[in-house]
């Protein structure tokens, strides 16, 4: 996460976005392919930034939910996703962006699935979006 934040720090500054982190502790370790999981977080953060044209906060938390899983949640204060669009967000080539390919969340979904995890998205129009990822602990 820290590497992604460092990489994107200029974008956060330009778009007036603040990252607010809350981690249960530093011993949350998952058995993952770091490059692939970085791609997941990168895609989710890009979507969050795109949804907040006026800037805002992205909240990131991580905690242990049991002895076998960790849970990472990214929540933005953006425009949200309609109920109709929410049904299709993991479908390849579905996009509401003018320049989007519709592959970002489909790839994220597959990466998390390949890691024996789950990804869930909850959203409310004009209230923001929350992405929860559950991964097996190492």
N, C-alpha and C positions, 0 to 999 in steps of 0.2 A: 504494500500500500504506500509506504513512504516513497519508494521509487516513482510510483505513478504521480504522487502529489508533487514531487520535485520536478518531474518532467512537465507537468501541466501548470506549474505555479504562475507562469506569465499569462496563460489563458484565464486562470482564476482571477488574477489581478485586473486584466483588461475587461472581463465580463462582470466584475464586482461580485464575485462568488467567494464565499467563505466556507472552508471545510471545518466541521466540528466533529472531533473524534472522541469516542468513548469506548474504551476497551476494558473488558473484565479484568484481564491480567496479561502478562507477556508470555505466558506459557500455552497459548492457544496454537497448537501445531496440528496441521492437517497433512496428509500424504497426498501431495498434488504435483502437477507439472507447473512450475512457477510461471513459465512463459505463457502457457495457455490461460491460467487464472488471471494473470495480469491483463491479458486481452479481454477477458470477461469484465473486469473492473473498469478498464479503459472505456469499453463500449458503453457501459452503464453510466459512467460519469459524463461522457460526451452527450448522451441522451438527456441527462439531468441538466447539464449546462444549456443545451439547446432549448429546453423547456422553460428556462428562466431568462427571458430577454432583458428584464430589468435588474438582473442580479438576484442574489439571495443566498441562502444557506443550503449546504448539503451535509446531512448528518450521517456519520458512519459509526456503527457500533459492531462489536464482536463479543460473543460470549459463548460459554459452554452451555449446551442445553441438556446434556447428559454425558455419561462416560464414553459415548461412542460418536457424538456429533458436536460440531461447533456451528454457530449461526452468525452470519454476517448480514447486516441490514444497512442499506443505503437509501436514505429518504431525502427527497428534494422538496422545494417550495414552489415548484413550477406550475404550469398550466394544467397538468393532469392529463389523463387519457380517458376518452369516452368509453362507456360500457361496451358499445359495439366494437370499437377498435381493440379494446382489451382482449377480446376473444381471439383476435388474429395476430397478436404481437409476436408470437413465436413461429408463425408461418413464414417460410422463406419468400422473399420478394414482396412482403407486405410492408409498406411504409406510408407514413403521412407526411414525410418531408419531401420538399420539392426536389432535392438532390440526393435523397436517400436511396440505397439499393434494396433495403429491406432484409439484409442478411445479418446485421449486427446481433439482434436478439436471438435469431434462429441459431447462429453460431454459438452464442452464449449458452443457450439451452442445451445444445449438443455437448459442449465442453463439460458443463456441470453434470449432465447425465453420464458422460464417459468417466467421470470421477466418482460415480455412485452417489451423487448428491441430488439436491432438488433446488429449483429456483421458482419463486412465486412472486408475482407482481400484483400489488393492490394500488388502485388509483382512484382519485375523485377529481372531477373537473374543478379547476381553480383552487384546488387544495394541495396538489402535489401527488407524487408517486413514491411508493415504497417498494424496494426490491429486497427480498429476503433469500439468502443462499444458505443452504445447509450442506455441510461437507463432513465426511467421516474424519474422525480424529486419527492421528498417527499413533 
